[in-house]
Amino acid sequence: MKKLMLALVAIATLSLSACKNKAADKVDESKKEIAEQRDAKAEEFPVMKFDEEMHDFGTVEEGEIVEHTFVFTNTGNAPLIVSDATASCGCTVPTWTEGAIAPGEKGEMLVKFNTRGKPNQQMKAVRIVANTESGRETIRIKAFVNPQNSNAGSPVRQ
């Protein structure tokens, strides 16, 4: 029993003395500076700021194709890249400025809405995937679509 107690005391003493070496004392200062610079850059994100996040087409006739251009500015500290944009319905099609948008620069998101088969009040969302901090942004369109009469064509309206 004495041998077991002596062995436990010896192991505890060795464990405590081994933990006295502080990990912070072993950090290479040059590597610490590099890591801090890397972490500071990781906190820099682009910010996608829209002039308007919702556009109301008002009252339109069923069968019309209406479109609106949403203008946005990168108000962040890094280049903005839009990688995808999808609408909540196949009747709504977004297209956007390709490539990187530098801080302070503007870009555009054109949204076309085909009103055929969509009578009454309509609200559509466009979900944007970009390299912003949240990774997702949303813009919306709405319109009241009058039911189609038999003589209507399909003009494009902005």
Secondary structure, DSSP 8 states (H G I E B T S, - for coil): -HHHHHHHHHHHHHHHHHTTS-GGGG--HHHHHHHHHHHHHHT----EEES-SEEEEEEEETT-EEEEEEEEEE-SSS-B-EEEEEESSTTEEEEE--S-B-TT-EEEEEEEEE-TT--EEEEEEEEEEESSSSSEEEEEEEEEEE---TT----EE-
